[in-house]
């Protein structure tokens, strides 16, 4: 499991579809790195990856939205939320 801690998004963009990269950290190993949106989607889909965002109310799971191209979005309490867009930029 990793936590996404920051996102890269073009200046002026404010939609999940525009996230181009994410910064993540593994709380168990202490490893931290950045990867492209496509790499994170591949890790979630093909390696049973579990990505989350920390919020004041607990962890929120990151899901892959299956459009063309696919993108990342969080789901909290069964509803799409903007947890990723509220993260710091890098």
VOSE-77656 format. One record per atom (N, C-alpha, C): residue number from 1; residue in three letters; atom name; x, y, z. Coordinates in steps of 0.2 Angstrom, whole numbers, plus 5000, padded with zeros to 4 digits. Example, Ala and Ser with C-alpha at 12.3 -4.5 7.8 and 13.67 -1.06 7.14 Angstrom:
REM VOSE-77656
+-----+------+------+------+------+------+
|  nr | rest | atom |    u |    v |    w |
+-----+------+------+------+------+------+
|   1 |  ALA |    N | 5066 | 4972 | 5039 |
|   1 |  ALA |   CA | 5062 | 4978 | 5039 |
|   1 |  ALA |    C | 5066 | 4984 | 5039 |
|   2 |  SER |    N | 5064 | 4989 | 5035 |
|   2 |  SER |   CA | 5068 | 4995 | 5036 |
|   2 |  SER |    C | 5064 | 5000 | 5039 |
+-----+------+------+------+------+------+
REM end
This chain:
REM VOSE-77656
+-----+------+------+------+------+------+
|  nr | rest | atom |    u |    v |    w |
+-----+------+------+------+------+------+
|   1 |  UNK |    N | 5004 | 4994 | 5000 |
|   1 |  UNK |   CA | 5000 | 5000 | 5000 |
|   1 |  UNK |    C | 5004 | 5006 | 5000 |
|   2 |  UNK |    N | 5002 | 5011 | 4996 |
|   2 |  UNK |   CA | 5006 | 5018 | 4996 |
|   2 |  UNK |    C | 5001 | 5023 | 4997 |
|   3 |  UNK |    N | 5004 | 5029 | 4999 |
|   3 |  UNK |   CA | 5000 | 5035 | 5000 |
|   3 |  UNK |    C | 5002 | 5040 | 4994 |
|   4 |  UNK |    N | 4997 | 5042 | 4991 |
|   4 |  UNK |   CA | 4999 | 5048 | 4986 |
|   4 |  UNK |    C | 4999 | 5054 | 4990 |
|   5 |  UNK |    N | 5005 | 5058 | 4990 |
|   5 |  UNK |   CA | 5006 | 5063 | 4994 |
|   5 |  UNK |    C | 5006 | 5070 | 4990 |
|   6 |  UNK |    N | 5006 | 5070 | 4983 |
|   6 |  UNK |   CA | 5006 | 5076 | 4979 |
|   6 |  UNK |    C | 5005 | 5074 | 4972 |
|   7 |  UNK |    N | 5003 | 5079 | 4968 |
|   7 |  UNK |   CA | 5001 | 5078 | 4961 |
|   7 |  UNK |    C | 5004 | 5083 | 4957 |
|   8 |  UNK |    N | 5005 | 5081 | 4951 |
|   8 |  UNK |   CA | 5008 | 5086 | 4945 |
|   8 |  UNK |    C | 5002 | 5086 | 4941 |
|   9 |  UNK |    N | 5000 | 5093 | 4939 |
|   9 |  UNK |   CA | 4995 | 5094 | 4935 |
|   9 |  UNK |    C | 4996 | 5101 | 4932 |
|  10 |  UNK |    N | 4995 | 5101 | 4925 |
|  10 |  UNK |   CA | 4996 | 5108 | 4922 |
|  10 |  UNK |    C | 4993 | 5114 | 4925 |
|  11 |  UNK |    N | 4997 | 5119 | 4925 |
|  11 |  UNK |   CA | 4995 | 5126 | 4928 |
|  11 |  UNK |    C | 4988 | 5127 | 4925 |
|  12 |  UNK |    N | 4983 | 5129 | 4929 |
|  12 |  UNK |   CA | 4977 | 5131 | 4927 |
|  12 |  UNK |    C | 4972 | 5126 | 4927 |
|  13 |  UNK |    N | 4974 | 5119 | 4927 |
|  13 |  UNK |   CA | 4970 | 5114 | 4927 |
|  13 |  UNK |    C | 4967 | 5112 | 4934 |
|  14 |  UNK |    N | 4961 | 5109 | 4934 |
|  14 |  UNK |   CA | 4958 | 5107 | 4940 |
|  14 |  UNK |    C | 4954 | 5101 | 4940 |
|  15 |  UNK |    N | 4955 | 5097 | 4935 |
|  15 |  UNK |   CA | 4951 | 5091 | 4934 |
|  15 |  UNK |    C | 4956 | 5085 | 4935 |
|  16 |  UNK |    N | 4953 | 5079 | 4938 |
|  16 |  UNK |   CA | 4956 | 5073 | 4939 |
|  16 |  UNK |    C | 4960 | 5071 | 4932 |
|  17 |  UNK |    N | 4956 | 5072 | 4927 |
|  17 |  UNK |   CA | 4959 | 5069 | 4920 |
|  17 |  UNK |    C | 4965 | 5072 | 4919 |
|  18 |  UNK |    N | 4967 | 5078 | 4921 |
|  18 |  UNK |   CA | 4973 | 5082 | 4920 |
|  18 |  UNK |    C | 4979 | 5080 | 4924 |
|  19 |  UNK |    N | 4978 | 5076 | 4929 |
|  19 |  UNK |   CA | 4984 | 5074 | 4933 |
|  19 |  UNK |    C | 4989 | 5070 | 4929 |
|  20 |  UNK |    N | 4995 | 5072 | 4929 |
|  20 |  UNK |   CA | 5000 | 5069 | 4924 |
|  20 |  UNK |    C | 5005 | 5064 | 4928 |
|  21 |  UNK |    N | 5006 | 5066 | 4935 |
|  21 |  UNK |   CA | 5011 | 5062 | 4939 |
|  21 |  UNK |    C | 5009 | 5062 | 4946 |
|  22 |  UNK |    N | 5011 | 5058 | 4950 |
|  22 |  UNK |   CA | 5009 | 5058 | 4957 |
|  22 |  UNK |    C | 5016 | 5056 | 4961 |
|  23 |  UNK |    N | 5016 | 5059 | 4967 |
|  23 |  UNK |   CA | 5022 | 5057 | 4972 |
|  23 |  UNK |    C | 5019 | 5053 | 4977 |
|  24 |  UNK |    N | 5022 | 5048 | 4979 |
|  24 |  UNK |   CA | 5019 | 5043 | 4983 |
|  24 |  UNK |    C | 5025 | 5041 | 4989 |
|  25 |  UNK |    N | 5022 | 5038 | 4994 |
|  25 |  UNK |   CA | 5027 | 5035 | 4999 |
|  25 |  UNK |    C | 5024 | 5029 | 5002 |
|  26 |  UNK |    N | 5028 | 5024 | 5003 |
|  26 |  UNK |   CA | 5026 | 5018 | 5006 |
|  26 |  UNK |    C | 5027 | 5018 | 5014 |
|  27 |  UNK |    N | 5022 | 5018 | 5018 |
|  27 |  UNK |   CA | 5023 | 5019 | 5025 |
|  27 |  UNK |    C | 5027 | 5013 | 5028 |
|  28 |  UNK |    N | 5027 | 5007 | 5025 |
|  28 |  UNK |   CA | 5030 | 5001 | 5028 |
|  28 |  UNK |    C | 5037 | 5001 | 5027 |
|  29 |  UNK |    N | 5039 | 5003 | 5021 |
|  29 |  UNK |   CA | 5046 | 5003 | 5019 |
|  29 |  UNK |    C | 5050 | 5010 | 5020 |
|  30 |  UNK |    N | 5046 | 5015 | 5020 |
|  30 |  UNK |   CA | 5049 | 5022 | 5020 |
|  30 |  UNK |    C | 5051 | 5024 | 5013 |
|  31 |  UNK |    N | 5050 | 5020 | 5008 |
|  31 |  UNK |   CA | 5052 | 5022 | 5001 |
|  31 |  UNK |    C | 5047 | 5027 | 4999 |
|  32 |  UNK |    N | 5049 | 5032 | 4995 |
|  32 |  UNK |   CA | 5045 | 5038 | 4992 |
|  32 |  UNK |    C | 5048 | 5039 | 4985 |
|  33 |  UNK |    N | 5044 | 5041 | 4981 |
|  33 |  UNK |   CA | 5046 | 5042 | 4974 |
|  33 |  UNK |    C | 5040 | 5045 | 4970 |
|  34 |  UNK |    N | 5041 | 5047 | 4964 |
|  34 |  UNK |   CA | 5036 | 5049 | 4959 |
|  34 |  UNK |    C | 5035 | 5045 | 4953 |
|  35 |  UNK |    N | 5030 | 5045 | 4950 |
|  35 |  UNK |   CA | 5029 | 5041 | 4944 |
|  35 |  UNK |    C | 5023 | 5044 | 4940 |
|  36 |  UNK |    N | 5023 | 5042 | 4934 |
|  36 |  UNK |   CA | 5018 | 5045 | 4930 |
|  36 |  UNK |    C | 5011 | 5042 | 4931 |
|  37 |  UNK |    N | 5006 | 5046 | 4929 |
|  37 |  UNK |   CA | 4999 | 5043 | 4930 |
|  37 |  UNK |    C | 4998 | 5036 | 4927 |
|  38 |  UNK |    N | 5001 | 5035 | 4921 |
|  38 |  UNK |   CA | 5001 | 5029 | 4918 |
|  38 |  UNK |    C | 5004 | 5023 | 4922 |
|  39 |  UNK |    N | 5010 | 5025 | 4925 |
|  39 |  UNK |   CA | 5013 | 5020 | 4929 |
|  39 |  UNK |    C | 5009 | 5018 | 4935 |
|  40 |  UNK |    N | 5006 | 5023 | 4939 |
|  40 |  UNK |   CA | 5002 | 5021 | 4944 |
|  40 |  UNK |    C | 4996 | 5017 | 4942 |
|  41 |  UNK |    N | 4993 | 5019 | 4937 |
|  41 |  UNK |   CA | 4987 | 5015 | 4935 |
|  41 |  UNK |    C | 4989 | 5008 | 4933 |
|  42 |  UNK |    N | 4995 | 5007 | 4930 |
|  42 |  UNK |   CA | 4997 | 5000 | 4928 |
|  42 |  UNK |    C | 4999 | 4996 | 4935 |
|  43 |  UNK |    N | 5001 | 5000 | 4940 |
|  43 |  UNK |   CA | 5003 | 4996 | 4946 |
|  43 |  UNK |    C | 4996 | 4994 | 4950 |
|  44 |  UNK |    N | 4991 | 4999 | 4950 |
|  44 |  UNK |   CA | 4985 | 4997 | 4953 |
|  44 |  UNK |    C | 4982 | 4991 | 4949 |
|  45 |  UNK |    N | 4981 | 4992 | 4942 |
|  45 |  UNK |   CA | 4978 | 4987 | 4938 |
|  45 |  UNK |    C | 4981 | 4980 | 4938 |
|  46 |  UNK |    N | 4988 | 4980 | 4937 |
|  46 |  UNK |   CA | 4992 | 4974 | 4935 |
|  46 |  UNK |    C | 4996 | 4971 | 4941 |
|  47 |  UNK |    N | 4997 | 4975 | 4946 |
|  47 |  UNK |   CA | 5001 | 4972 | 4952 |
|  47 |  UNK |    C | 4997 | 4972 | 4958 |
|  48 |  UNK |    N | 4990 | 4973 | 4957 |
|  48 |  UNK |   CA | 4986 | 4973 | 4963 |
|  48 |  UNK |    C | 4988 | 4978 | 4968 |
|  49 |  UNK |    N | 4990 | 4984 | 4965 |
|  49 |  UNK |   CA | 4992 | 4990 | 4970 |
|  49 |  UNK |    C | 4986 | 4993 | 4973 |
|  50 |  UNK |    N | 4988 | 4995 | 4979 |
|  50 |  UNK |   CA | 4983 | 4999 | 4983 |
|  50 |  UNK |    C | 4986 | 5006 | 4985 |
|  51 |  UNK |    N | 4983 | 5011 | 4982 |
|  51 |  UNK |   CA | 4985 | 5017 | 4983 |
|  51 |  UNK |    C | 4979 | 5021 | 4987 |
|  52 |  UNK |    N | 4981 | 5025 | 4991 |
|  52 |  UNK |   CA | 4977 | 5029 | 4995 |
|  52 |  UNK |    C | 4979 | 5036 | 4996 |
|  53 |  UNK |    N | 4974 | 5040 | 4999 |
|  53 |  UNK |   CA | 4976 | 5047 | 5001 |
|  53 |  UNK |    C | 4974 | 5048 | 5008 |
|  54 |  UNK |    N | 4978 | 5051 | 5012 |
|  54 |  UNK |   CA | 4976 | 5052 | 5019 |
|  54 |  UNK |    C | 4972 | 5058 | 5019 |
|  55 |  UNK |    N | 4966 | 5058 | 5023 |
|  55 |  UNK |   CA | 4962 | 5064 | 5024 |
|  55 |  UNK |    C | 4961 | 5064 | 5032 |
|  56 |  UNK |    N | 4958 | 5070 | 5034 |
|  56 |  UNK |   CA | 4957 | 5071 | 5041 |
|  56 |  UNK |    C | 4952 | 5065 | 5044 |
|  57 |  UNK |    N | 4948 | 5062 | 5039 |
|  57 |  UNK |   CA | 4943 | 5057 | 5041 |
|  57 |  UNK |    C | 4946 | 5050 | 5040 |
|  58 |  UNK |    N | 4952 | 5049 | 5038 |
|  58 |  UNK |   CA | 4954 | 5042 | 5037 |
|  58 |  UNK |    C | 4957 | 5042 | 5030 |
|  59 |  UNK |    N | 4959 | 5036 | 5028 |
|  59 |  UNK |   CA | 4962 | 5034 | 5022 |
|  59 |  UNK |    C | 4956 | 5034 | 5017 |
|  60 |  UNK |    N | 4958 | 5036 | 5011 |
|  60 |  UNK |   CA | 4953 | 5036 | 5005 |
|  60 |  UNK |    C | 4956 | 5033 | 4999 |
|  61 |  UNK |    N | 4953 | 5027 | 4997 |
|  61 |  UNK |   CA | 4955 | 5023 | 4991 |
|  61 |  UNK |    C | 4956 | 5027 | 4985 |
|  62 |  UNK |    N | 4961 | 5026 | 4981 |
|  62 |  UNK |   CA | 4962 | 5029 | 4974 |
|  62 |  UNK |    C | 4959 | 5023 | 4969 |
|  63 |  UNK |    N | 4955 | 5025 | 4965 |
|  63 |  UNK |   CA | 4952 | 5021 | 4960 |
|  63 |  UNK |    C | 4954 | 5023 | 4953 |
|  64 |  UNK |    N | 4954 | 5018 | 4948 |
|  64 |  UNK |   CA | 4955 | 5020 | 4941 |
|  64 |  UNK |    C | 4949 | 5021 | 4938 |
|  65 |  UNK |    N | 4948 | 5026 | 4935 |
|  65 |  UNK |   CA | 4942 | 5028 | 4931 |
|  65 |  UNK |    C | 4943 | 5025 | 4924 |
|  66 |  UNK |    N | 4939 | 5021 | 4921 |
|  66 |  UNK |   CA | 4941 | 5018 | 4915 |
|  66 |  UNK |    C | 4938 | 5022 | 4909 |
|  67 |  UNK |    N | 4941 | 5027 | 4907 |
|  67 |  UNK |   CA | 4940 | 5031 | 4901 |
|  67 |  UNK |    C | 4946 | 5030 | 4896 |
|  68 |  UNK |    N | 4945 | 5034 | 4891 |
|  68 |  UNK |   CA | 4951 | 5034 | 4886 |
|  68 |  UNK |    C | 4954 | 5041 | 4886 |
|  69 |  UNK |    N | 4959 | 5043 | 4889 |
|  69 |  UNK |   CA | 4964 | 5038 | 4893 |
|  69 |  UNK |    C | 4961 | 5037 | 4900 |
|  70 |  UNK |    N | 4963 | 5032 | 4904 |
|  70 |  UNK |   CA | 4961 | 5031 | 4911 |
|  70 |  UNK |    C | 4964 | 5036 | 4915 |
|  71 |  UNK |    N | 4961 | 5038 | 4921 |
|  71 |  UNK |   CA | 4964 | 5043 | 4926 |
|  71 |  UNK |    C | 4962 | 5040 | 4933 |
|  72 |  UNK |    N | 4965 | 5044 | 4938 |
|  72 |  UNK |   CA | 4964 | 5042 | 4945 |
|  72 |  UNK |    C | 4959 | 5047 | 4948 |
|  73 |  UNK |    N | 4956 | 5044 | 4953 |
|  73 |  UNK |   CA | 4951 | 5047 | 4957 |
|  73 |  UNK |    C | 4950 | 5044 | 4963 |
|  74 |  UNK |    N | 4948 | 5047 | 4968 |
|  74 |  UNK |   CA | 4947 | 5044 | 4975 |
|  74 |  UNK |    C | 4939 | 5043 | 4976 |
|  75 |  UNK |    N | 4938 | 5038 | 4980 |
|  75 |  UNK |   CA | 4931 | 5036 | 4982 |
|  75 |  UNK |    C | 4930 | 5036 | 4989 |
|  76 |  UNK |    N | 4926 | 5040 | 4992 |
|  76 |  UNK |   CA | 4925 | 5040 | 4999 |
|  76 |  UNK |    C | 4918 | 5039 | 5001 |
|  77 |  UNK |    N | 4916 | 5035 | 5005 |
|  77 |  UNK |   CA | 4909 | 5033 | 5007 |
|  77 |  UNK |    C | 4905 | 5032 | 5000 |
|  78 |  UNK |    N | 4908 | 5029 | 4995 |
|  78 |  UNK |   CA | 4904 | 5027 | 4989 |
|  78 |  UNK |    C | 4903 | 5033 | 4984 |
|  79 |  UNK |    N | 4906 | 5039 | 4986 |
|  79 |  UNK |   CA | 4906 | 5044 | 4982 |
|  79 |  UNK |    C | 4912 | 5047 | 4979 |
|  80 |  UNK |    N | 4913 | 5049 | 4973 |
|  80 |  UNK |   CA | 4919 | 5052 | 4970 |
|  80 |  UNK |    C | 4920 | 5058 | 4974 |
|  81 |  UNK |    N | 4926 | 5059 | 4976 |
|  81 |  UNK |   CA | 4928 | 5065 | 4980 |
|  81 |  UNK |    C | 4935 | 5069 | 4976 |
|  82 |  UNK |    N | 4936 | 5074 | 4979 |
|  82 |  UNK |   CA | 4942 | 5078 | 4976 |
|  82 |  UNK |    C | 4948 | 5078 | 4980 |
|  83 |  UNK |    N | 4949 | 5072 | 4984 |
|  83 |  UNK |   CA | 4955 | 5072 | 4988 |
|  83 |  UNK |    C | 4962 | 5072 | 4985 |
|  84 |  UNK |    N | 4962 | 5070 | 4979 |
|  84 |  UNK |   CA | 4968 | 5070 | 4975 |
|  84 |  UNK |    C | 4970 | 5077 | 4973 |
|  85 |  UNK |    N | 4964 | 5081 | 4971 |
|  85 |  UNK |   CA | 4965 | 5088 | 4969 |
|  85 |  UNK |    C | 4967 | 5093 | 4974 |
|  86 |  UNK |    N | 4966 | 5091 | 4980 |
|  86 |  UNK |   CA | 4967 | 5095 | 4986 |
|  86 |  UNK |    C | 4974 | 5094 | 4989 |
|  87 |  UNK |    N | 4978 | 5089 | 4986 |
|  87 |  UNK |   CA | 4985 | 5088 | 4988 |
|  87 |  UNK |    C | 4990 | 5093 | 4985 |
|  88 |  UNK |    N | 4996 | 5094 | 4988 |
|  88 |  UNK |   CA | 5000 | 5099 | 4986 |
|  88 |  UNK |    C | 5003 | 5097 | 4979 |
|  89 |  UNK |    N | 5005 | 5102 | 4975 |
|  89 |  UNK |   CA | 5008 | 5101 | 4968 |
|  89 |  UNK |    C | 5015 | 5100 | 4969 |
|  90 |  UNK |    N | 5018 | 5096 | 4964 |
|  90 |  UNK |   CA | 5026 | 5096 | 4964 |
|  90 |  UNK |    C | 5028 | 5096 | 4956 |
+-----+------+------+------+------+------+
REM end
